[in-house]
Amino acid sequence: MHSTITTRDNQQFMEDVPLATIARDFGSPCYAYSKDAISENFLNYQRALDSQDHLICYSVKSNSNIAVLQTLAKLGAGFDIVSAGELERVLLAGGDPAKVVYSGVAKSAVEMRRALQVGIHCFNVESESELALLNRTAAEVNRVAPVSLRVNPDVDAKTHPYISTGLKENKFGIDINKAFDVYQRAAQMENISIVGVDCHIGSQLTDIRPFIDAMNHLLVLVDQLAESGIRLQHIDIGGGLGVCYQDEVVPSVDSYMAALLPLLKDRTETLVMEPGRSITANAGVLLMQVQVIKSNGEKNFAIVDAAMNDMLRPALYNAWMHIHPVESKANRTEKNYDVVGPICETGDFLAKDRLLAIAEGDYLYLLSAGAYGFTMSSNYNSRPRVAEVMVDGEQLHLIRTRETFEDLVRGEQLMAEQ
């Protein structure tokens, strides 16, 4: 996927801006994203699908900043959402609700009503209970709900168990062996309109074969439904294409489409896709500053001002993410460091056993931080969430202001004394 960090005169640049400039101008820690990289990663999908009727719905959960969504909306993207809050973000960013697919296992009636009101493309329904609730809710507001059933094809994506979603033991979707009967019941519901089928087998896939297996399972179901009189308008293969964090060999979008599209030859259904990580991950970095260098005799620690509340992936998934100084300094000795944060948890680390030539006060950057970075951040240890910056050529745009203490306690109340 398109990445945009380059080296010039011992400095690391994002597009035409030194990372050191971003850290100094906007403070540390902070997230920085490349508008060019986000755009190019999305356009890779558009170009690869040029010959196929398609709708690319960016997965909002991977990075939901409204400036990121705005960038994609202007390129014609649709959006895959999993909450009413994500829907409102898409609308605020200028996204077209008619290009929104609504996923998620526990949509409430309130969320359904709002999505029906604005006219989304479809609901990816994940259970019979949800289907019944959606039918009732649509009737209450005198609407017909467009529906795609999310089926679980029991395909092993061979990825981290926390981000595997297509096996029988996962909470997502409807068993593909039961889906035909559920479609038959859905077809009898007055306020349901069947428009498609959906599946999502997992995230950070580096092998195309599970996608192909899943599509073959879906096509068998689609043809069975057509024989029974239920003709689908679209087939949603979900997202999940991985990126290179460490040394993974990741298929290109072109090679993925070259394997997938022949399966759809001479078919009339629109192909819907829900990429997220592959669009934003390698378009972003997390900047931080070394506060303390310490050694316990056996291990060296670089204690930085970023922490697990800012970037949860290493602590949650034991994820590897490259980390480097933003400026190379001469006459420095390389040592092995654990790069850790100030939070009171042993699990508060960003990188372990990394060879770095650094000193206190240096700025570092964590690569591939544009997806599942800020969106998973929290205020643990009463730490304000960090700023976000968009880089556009030589221009810098503050797209989220750093939180203050007042932001942390907004809504809290002291109890009245008796």
C-alpha positions in Angstrom: 0.0 0.0 0.0 1.1 3.6 -0.6 3.3 4.9 2.1 4.8 8.4 2.2 7.7 8.6 4.7 10.9 9.6 3.0 14.4 10.5 4.2 16.1 13.8 3.3 19.2 15.1 4.9 18.9 12.7 7.9 15.3 13.8 8.5 12.1 11.9 8.0 9.4 13.6 5.9 5.7 13.0 5.4 5.0 14.3 2.0 6.9 17.7 2.0 6.9 18.3 5.8 9.6 17.1 8.2 8.1 14.9 11.0 10.1 17.0 13.5 8.2 20.1 12.4 4.9 18.4 13.0 5.9 17.3 16.5 7.3 20.7 17.4 4.4 22.7 16.0 1.5 20.5 17.3 3.1 18.9 20.4 3.8 15.4 21.3 2.4 12.8 21.2 0.3 13.4 18.1 -1.0 11.5 15.0 -0.1 12.7 11.5 -1.7 11.4 8.3 -0.8 11.9 4.6 -3.7 13.0 2.5 -1.9 11.8 -0.6 -1.4 8.3 0.8 -5.0 8.0 1.9 -6.2 9.1 -1.5 -3.8 6.8 -3.4 -4.7 3.8 -1.3 -8.4 4.4 -2.0 -7.8 5.0 -5.7 -5.9 1.7 -5.9 -9.3 0.0 -5.3 -11.1 2.3 -7.7 -8.6 1.6 -10.5 -8.5 -2.2 -9.9 -12.3 -2.4 -10.1 -12.7 -0.1 -13.1 -14.1 -3.0 -15.2 -16.5 -4.2 -12.5 -19.7 -2.5 -11.2 -18.7 -1.8 -7.6 -19.2 0.2 -4.4 -16.2 0.7 -2.2 -17.3 1.4 1.4 -14.5 2.6 3.6 -14.6 1.0 7.0 -15.1 4.0 9.3 -14.0 2.2 12.5 -10.4 2.0 11.2 -10.0 5.8 11.3 -13.1 7.9 11.8 -11.7 11.5 11.9 -14.1 13.6 9.9 -11.3 15.1 7.7 -10.2 11.6 6.7 -13.8 10.8 5.9 -14.1 14.1 4.0 -11.1 13.2 1.9 -12.6 9.9 0.9 -16.1 11.2 0.4 -14.7 13.7 -2.2 -13.2 10.7 -4.1 -16.6 9.1 -4.2 -16.2 6.6 -1.4 -19.1 4.8 0.3 -18.8 4.0 4.0 -19.1 0.9 6.2 -20.4 1.9 9.6 -21.0 0.0 12.9 -22.8 2.6 15.0 -25.1 5.7 14.9 -22.1 7.8 15.9 -20.2 6.7 12.8 -23.2 7.4 10.6 -23.3 11.0 12.0 -19.6 11.4 11.3 -20.1 10.3 7.7 -22.9 12.8 7.2 -20.9 15.6 8.9 -18.0 14.8 6.5 -20.2 15.1 3.4 -20.6 11.4 2.8 -23.5 10.1 0.7 -25.9 8.1 2.9 -27.0 6.2 -0.2 -23.5 4.7 -0.2 -23.5 3.6 3.5 -23.7 0.0 4.6 -24.6 -0.5 8.3 -22.8 -3.5 9.9 -22.6 -4.5 13.5 -24.2 -7.2 15.7 -26.4 -5.1 18.0 -28.1 -2.2 16.2 -30.8 -0.6 18.4 -34.2 0.5 17.2 -33.1 4.1 17.6 -30.1 3.6 15.4 -32.2 1.8 12.8 -34.7 4.7 12.7 -31.9 7.2 12.1 -30.4 5.1 9.3 -33.8 4.7 7.7 -34.5 8.4 8.0 -31.4 9.4 6.1 -31.7 6.6 3.5 -28.7 4.4 3.7 -27.8 1.8 1.1 -28.5 -1.2 3.3 -28.3 -2.9 6.6 -26.0 -5.8 7.0 -28.2 -7.9 9.2 -26.4 -10.3 11.5 -29.2 -12.3 13.2 -32.9 -13.3 13.0 -33.6 -11.2 16.0 -32.2 -8.1 14.3 -34.1 -8.9 11.2 -37.4 -9.0 13.1 -36.6 -5.8 15.0 -35.7 -4.0 11.8 -38.9 -5.1 10.1 -40.9 -3.7 13.1 -38.9 -0.5 13.3 -39.3 0.1 9.5 -43.0 -0.4 9.8 -43.3 2.1 12.7 -41.7 4.8 10.5 -43.5 3.7 7.3 -40.2 2.7 5.5 -39.0 -0.4 3.8 -35.5 -1.4 5.0 -33.0 -2.5 2.4 -31.2 -5.6 3.8 -28.2 -7.7 3.1 -27.7 -10.7 5.4 -24.2 -11.1 6.8 -23.4 -14.8 6.5 -20.7 -16.6 8.3 -19.0 -18.9 5.8 -16.8 -20.7 8.4 -13.6 -19.7 6.5 -10.4 -19.5 8.5 -8.7 -16.3 7.7 -5.6 -17.4 9.6 -5.2 -14.1 11.3 -5.1 -13.0 15.0 -8.0 -14.6 16.9 -9.2 -11.2 18.1 -9.7 -10.0 14.5 -11.0 -13.3 13.0 -14.7 -12.9 12.2 -15.6 -15.7 9.8 -15.5 -18.9 12.0 -18.5 -20.6 13.6 -17.1 -19.7 17.1 -17.1 -15.9 16.2 -20.1 -13.7 17.2 -20.6 -12.3 13.7 -23.1 -13.2 11.0 -25.6 -16.0 10.3 -24.4 -19.5 9.7 -24.3 -19.9 5.9 -26.0 -23.2 6.1 -29.0 -21.5 7.7 -28.9 -18.4 5.6 -31.2 -19.7 2.8 -34.0 -20.3 5.3 -33.5 -16.9 6.8 -33.7 -15.2 3.4 -37.0 -17.0 2.8 -38.4 -15.6 6.0 -37.1 -12.2 5.2 -38.8 -12.3 1.8 -42.1 -12.6 3.6 -41.6 -9.5 5.7 -43.6 -6.5 4.5 -41.0 -3.8 5.5 -37.9 -5.7 4.4 -36.4 -5.4 0.9 -33.6 -8.0 0.2 -30.8 -6.4 -1.8 -27.7 -8.4 -1.1 -25.5 -10.8 0.8 -22.5 -9.9 2.9 -19.6 -11.6 4.6 -16.4 -10.5 6.5 -14.0 -13.1 7.5 -11.4 -11.1 9.4 -8.8 -8.4 9.3 -5.1 -8.1 8.4 -5.3 -11.0 5.8 -2.0 -11.5 3.9 -3.3 -14.5 1.9 -5.9 -14.1 -0.9 -7.1 -17.7 -0.7 -9.5 -17.2 2.2 -11.2 -14.4 0.3 -11.6 -16.7 -2.7 -13.0 -19.5 -0.5 -15.5 -17.1 1.0 -16.6 -15.8 -2.4 -17.2 -19.3 -3.7 -19.3 -20.1 -0.7 -21.3 -16.9 -1.3 -21.9 -17.6 -4.9 -23.4 -21.0 -4.2 -25.9 -19.3 -1.8 -26.6 -16.5 -4.3 -27.4 -19.0 -7.1 -29.6 -21.0 -4.7 -31.5 -17.9 -3.8 -31.9 -16.9 -7.5 -33.4 -20.4 -8.2 -36.0 -19.7 -5.4 -36.9 -16.3 -6.9 -34.7 -14.1 -4.7 -32.3 -12.2 -6.9 -29.7 -10.2 -5.2 -28.4 -6.8 -6.4 -25.0 -6.9 -4.7 -22.4 -9.2 -3.2 -20.4 -7.7 -0.3 -17.1 -9.5 0.3 -16.2 -7.3 3.2 -12.7 -5.9 3.9 -9.7 -7.3 5.7 -6.8 -7.0 3.2 -3.7 -6.6 5.3 -0.8 -4.2 5.3 2.9 -4.6 6.0 3.7 -3.9 9.7 6.9 -5.8 10.0 7.9 -8.2 7.2 4.6 -9.5 6.0 4.3 -10.1 2.2 1.0 -8.5 1.5 -0.9 -9.0 -1.8 -1.5 -5.8 -3.8 -5.0 -4.7 -4.5 -4.4 -5.5 -8.2 -3.4 -9.1 -7.4 -6.4 -9.5 -5.1 -8.8 -8.3 -7.8 -7.1 -10.4 -10.5 -8.0 -13.5 -8.4 -11.5 -12.3 -7.3 -13.0 -10.7 -10.4 -12.9 -13.8 -12.7 -15.4 -15.4 -10.2 -17.9 -12.7 -11.0 -17.5 -12.8 -14.8 -20.9 -12.6 -16.6 -22.7 -11.9 -13.3 -24.9 -8.9 -12.8 -24.4 -8.3 -9.1 -22.6 -5.2 -7.9 -19.4 -6.0 -5.9 -19.3 -4.2 -2.6 -16.1 -4.0 -0.6 -15.3 -2.6 2.9 -11.6 -1.8 3.1 -10.3 0.1 6.1 -6.8 -0.7 7.3 -5.4 -1.0 3.8 -6.5 2.6 3.1 -5.3 4.4 6.2 -2.8 2.3 8.2 0.3 3.1 6.3 -0.9 6.7 5.7 -0.3 7.6 9.3 2.3 7.8 12.1 2.2 8.4 15.8 4.8 10.9 16.9 6.3 10.8 20.4 9.2 12.2 22.5 11.6 10.3 24.6 11.3 11.5 28.2 13.6 9.1 30.1 16.3 6.6 29.2 16.8 4.1 32.0 18.3 0.7 32.5 17.7 -2.0 35.1 21.0 -3.7 34.3 19.5 -6.3 31.9 17.2 -4.2 29.8 17.2 -0.6 28.5 13.9 1.4 28.5 13.0 4.4 26.4 10.1 5.9 28.2 8.1 8.1 25.9 5.2 10.5 26.3 2.9 8.2 24.2 1.3 5.2 25.8 -1.1 2.3 25.4 -4.1 4.7 25.8 -2.9 6.5 22.6 -2.0 3.3 20.6 -3.5 0.1 22.0 -2.5 -2.4 19.2 0.9 -3.5 20.7 -0.7 -4.1 24.1 -3.9 -5.7 22.8 -2.6 -7.8 19.9 1.1 -7.9 20.7 1.3 -6.1 17.4 4.7 -5.2 15.8 5.0 -1.7 14.5 8.2 -0.1 13.3 9.6 2.7 15.3 12.4 5.1 14.4 13.9 8.5 15.3 12.5 11.4 13.2 16.1 12.8 12.9 19.3 10.8 12.6 22.0 12.1 14.9 25.8 11.4 14.4 28.0 9.8 17.1 25.1 7.9 18.7 25.5 4.3 19.9 22.8 1.9 19.1 21.3 -0.1 21.9 18.4 -2.5 22.3 15.4 -0.7 23.9 11.9 -1.5 25.0 9.9 1.6 24.1 7.3 2.1 26.8 4.8 4.6 28.0 4.1 6.3 31.4 0.9 4.3 32.2 0.9 2.2 35.3 0.6 -1.1 33.4 3.3 -3.6 32.5 1.5 -4.0 29.2 2.1 -0.4 28.4 4.6 -0.8 25.6 4.8 0.4 22.0 7.8 -1.6 20.9 10.1 -4.2 22.4 13.8 -5.1 21.7 14.4 -2.4 19.1 17.8 -1.3 18.1 17.8 2.5 18.4 20.4 5.3 18.6 18.5 7.8 20.8 18.7 10.2 23.7 16.3 11.9 26.0 14.4 14.6 24.1 14.5 12.9 20.8 11.3 12.5 18.7 10.3 9.1 17.5 7.6 8.0 15.1 5.6 4.7 15.1 4.8 3.6 11.5 1.5 2.2 10.2 -0.4 4.0 12.8 -3.2 5.4 10.7 -5.7 2.6 11.3 -6.9 1.4 14.7 -4.8 4.0 16.4 -6.7 7.1 17.5 -10.0 5.3 17.1 -9.1 2.9 19.8 -7.5 5.5 22.1 -8.9 6.3 25.6 -8.4 8.5 28.6 -7.0 5.8 30.8 -4.9 7.3 33.7 -6.8 10.6 32.9 -4.6 11.2 29.9 -6.1 13.7 27.3 -6.4 12.2 23.8 -3.8 13.6 21.4 -4.0 15.9 18.4 -4.4 14.7 14.8 -2.8 16.5 11.9 -3.4 16.1 8.1 -0.4 16.7 5.8 -1.2 17.9 2.3 2.0 18.6 0.4 3.7 21.4 2.2 0.5 22.3 4.2 -0.4 21.2 7.6 -4.0 21.0 8.9 -4.9 20.5 12.5 -7.9 18.1 12.2 -8.3 17.4 15.9 -7.4 19.6 18.8 -5.5 18.0 21.7 -7.9 17.4 24.6 -7.6 19.4 27.8 -8.3 18.5 31.4 -11.6 20.3 31.1 -12.5 17.9 28.2 -11.7 15.0 30.5 -14.2 16.0 33.3 -16.9 17.5 31.1 -20.1 15.9 32.2 -18.8 14.8 35.6 -20.4 16.2 38.8 -19.3 16.5 42.4 -21.9 15.3 44.8 -23.8 17.9 46.8 -22.8 17.8 50.4 -25.5 16.8 52.9 
